[in-house]
C-alpha cells in the first residue's frame, strides 16, 4: 500500500480530525493574512470537500 493510499484510508477513518486540521491551518493563515479571511475560508471549505472525497475513495474496497 502506497503512502497516498494510506493517507486516503486515514481520511476515510478520521474525517473530523482532518477537518479540525484544516480549520487550524485556516485560523493560522487568517492570523497572518486576516484581510483575506473570506478567501481563506473558501479555500478551507474546498480543502474539506476534497479531503472528504478522497476519504470516501479510501473507504472503498480495492478493485
C-alpha positions in Angstrom: 0.0 0.0 0.0 1.4 3.4 -1.0 1.7 6.4 1.2 -1.1 8.1 -0.8 -3.4 5.1 -0.3 -2.6 5.2 3.5 -3.5 8.9 3.6 -6.8 8.2 1.8 -7.6 5.5 4.3 -6.8 7.7 7.2 -9.0 10.5 5.8 -11.8 8.0 5.5 -11.4 6.8 9.0 -10.9 10.2 10.7 -12.7 12.9 8.6 -13.4 15.0 11.7 -9.8 15.2 12.6 -8.9 16.1 9.0 -11.5 19.0 9.2 -10.0 20.1 12.5 -6.6 20.3 11.0 -7.8 22.3 8.0 -9.6 24.7 10.4 -6.4 25.2 12.4 -4.4 25.9 9.3 -7.1 28.4 8.1 -7.1 30.1 11.5 -3.3 30.4 11.4 -3.5 31.8 7.8 -6.1 34.3 8.9 -3.9 35.4 11.8 -1.2 36.3 9.3 -3.3 37.5 6.4 -6.6 38.4 8.1 -7.6 40.9 5.3 -8.0 37.8 3.1 -10.3 36.0 5.6 -13.1 35.3 3.1 -10.7 33.8 0.6 -9.1 31.7 3.2 -12.5 30.4 4.4 -13.4 29.5 0.8 -10.1 27.6 0.3 -10.6 25.8 3.6 -14.0 24.7 2.6 -12.7 23.4 -0.7 -9.9 21.6 1.1 -12.5 19.9 3.4 -14.6 18.9 0.4 -11.6 17.4 -1.3 -10.4 15.6 1.8 -13.9 14.1 2.3 -14.0 13.0 -1.4 -10.5 11.4 -1.0 -11.6 9.8 2.2 -14.6 8.2 0.6 -12.4 6.8 -2.1 -10.1 5.4 0.6 -13.0 3.5 2.2 -14.0 1.7 -1.0 -12.5 -1.8 -1.4 -9.7 -2.1 -3.9 -10.7 -3.0 -7.4 
